[in-house]
Amino acid sequence: MSKIRLSRVAAVAVTVASGMFSATSYASAQAAQPGAAKLNDPTIVAIFDAANTWDIETGQIAEKKGSNKEVRDFGAMLARDHKMVRQQGRDLAKKLGVTPTPPKDFAMAKDHQAAVKKLNSLSGKEFDKAFLQHEVDFHKAVLDAVTTTLLPALQNAEVKDLVTKVAPAFTAHMQAAQNLLNKQSAN
C-alpha cells in the first residue's frame, strides 16, 4: 500500500474512531448519570463532526508551530485529511436526514479546548513533543475503545465493515506519531 494511500486510510480510521471514542466516552459518562439521555444518532453525528474539527485544529496548529518540517507536514496531513473526512461525514448525515445535535454538556469539547490551550502555549521542540505525545495517547485510547468496546457493540453492518477494514491503519497512524516522537526525543 502506498504511503499516501496508507495515510488516507489512517486518517479515515482515526476519524471514525475519534467520533466513536468520543461517543463511547460520552455514553459512559451519561450512563453514570441517573435519568441521562441515551446516546442517539444525531448526537453521534455531532460528536463525529466535532472530532474531525478537533483533528483539523490540532493539525493546523502543528502545521504552523512545528519546529521542523516533519512535524509541520504531519500536522498538514491531519488537517487536510480530516477536512475531507469531515465533509464525507456531513454528506452522509445529510443523505440520512440526520441533524447533528451536540450533547448538552460536551466534556470532550472541554478536553479539546485544554489541549489547544496547552499546545498554543508551547513552542519549539517542547511543542513538537507535546503535540506528538497528544497524538500517540489519543490513538492508543482510540484503539482501546475500538477493540474492546465499539466493534463488539456496533449494530450497523456498514459501519462495522468500515471499522474492520481500516482498523490496521489505527496502529499505523499511532506508530507514525510515535516514530516522530522518538526521533524528536533522540535529537
N, C-alpha and C positions, 0 to 999 in steps of 0.2 A: 504494500500500500504506500503510495507516495506520501511525502512529508506534508504537503498541502492538504491532501485528502484526509490524512490522519488528524491534522489539526482541526479540520471542519467537523469530522466525526466526533472528536473530543469536545469541541465546542457545543455540538448538539447534545451530546451525552451529559455534559456538565450542566447545560441549561435545563434539560429535562429533570435531572437530578436535583438541581438547585430549587426549582419550583416544588418538586416533590418533597425534598428535605425540609424546606420551609413549611410546606403544608403539614408534614408529619410533626414538626416541632409545634406548630400552631395547634394541631389536633391533640397532641399530648397535653399541652397547656390547657386547652379547652376542656378536655376530659377531666382534668383535675378540679375544674370549677363547677360546682353544682348548678344545674339549670342552664349551662352554657349552650349556645347554639352549636349544632354539628357542622363539621366541615362539609361544604357543598361545592358543586361545580363552579359557580360564579366566584366563590372565594378562592378556589384552587387556581382558576384562570388569572385572577388578580395577583395572587402570590407568584405564579409563574412569570407574569409580566414584570413584577417588581424585581424578581431575582435576575432577570435579564438586564433590566435597567441598572441594577446594582453592579453587575459584572461589567457593563459598559462604563459606568462611572469610575470604578477602581482601575479598569484598563486605561481609561483616558488619563487618570492621574499618573499612572506609571509611564504612559507614553510621554508625558511632559516632564516628570520629575526623575525618571530613572537616570542613574548616574553613568550608565553605559548603554551601548546600542542594543545588547541582548535583552535587557530589562525593558527598554523602550519598545523594542519590536514585539516582545511578549505582550506588553500592555496594549499595543496597537492591534495585535491579533485578537485579543479578548474583546476589545471594543468593536472591531469590525464584525467578527463572527456572531457576537451576541446581538448586535443590531439586526443582523439578518434573521437570526432565530427568533428574536422578539417579534419581528414583523410576521414571521410564519405563525407564531402563537396567536397574534392578534387577528390574522386572516382566518385561522381555524376557529377562533371564538366567534368571529362574525359569521362564518359558514354554519356553525352550530347554533347560532342565535343566543349565545351566552353573553350576558353583560357582566364584565368583571366587577366584583364587589369586594373591596378590601375588608379584612376583619376590622372591627371597631378598635380594638387595642392591639395594634400590629407590633408586637415585641421585636420581630425580626427587623423592622424598619429602624427601631432604636439601635439595634446592634450594628446595622449598616452605617447609621449616622456616626456612631462612635468609632467605627473602623475608618471611615472617611476623615473624621477629625484627626485621628492619630496619624494617618498617612499624610495628610496635609501639613502636619506639624513637623514632619521629618524631612531630611534632605540627605543627599549623597548616598554613601554606602549604607548608612543607617536606614534610609528609606527603602533601598533595594532589599535589604534583609527583612524588614518588616512586611513589605509587600509580598515577597516570595513566601515567607512563612505563613502569611494570611492565606495565600493560595493553597499551600500544602495542607494546612489544617482544615480548610474548607473542604477540599476534595476528599480528605480522609473521612470527614464527617458524612459527606455525601455518599461515599462508597459504603460506609456502615449502614446508613439509612436505606440505601437501595437494596443491599443484600440481605439485611436482617428484617426489615420492616416492609418496604414498599413492594418488591417483587412478589412476596407471598400474599400480600393484601390486594394487589391490583386486580380489578374485575374486568376492565376494558381490554379486550384482546389486542386491539391496535396499539394501545399504549404499552401493554406488557411486551408485545413483539418488538416495538421500538427500543424499549429499555434493554431488553435481552440482546438485541443486535448491537447496541452501542456500548454496553457495559464494559467490554475490554478497553474502550477508549478512556473510561474514567481513570483507570490505573495509568495509562499512558500520559494523560494530562497532568496528573498528580506527580508522576515521575519527572516530567519535563520541568515543573516548578521546583521539585526537589533537586534536580540536577543543576539548575541555575543557582539555587540557594547554596548548594555545596561548592559550586565554582566561585560564587561570591565570597564564601567563608574562607576558601583556600587562598584567596588573593590578599 
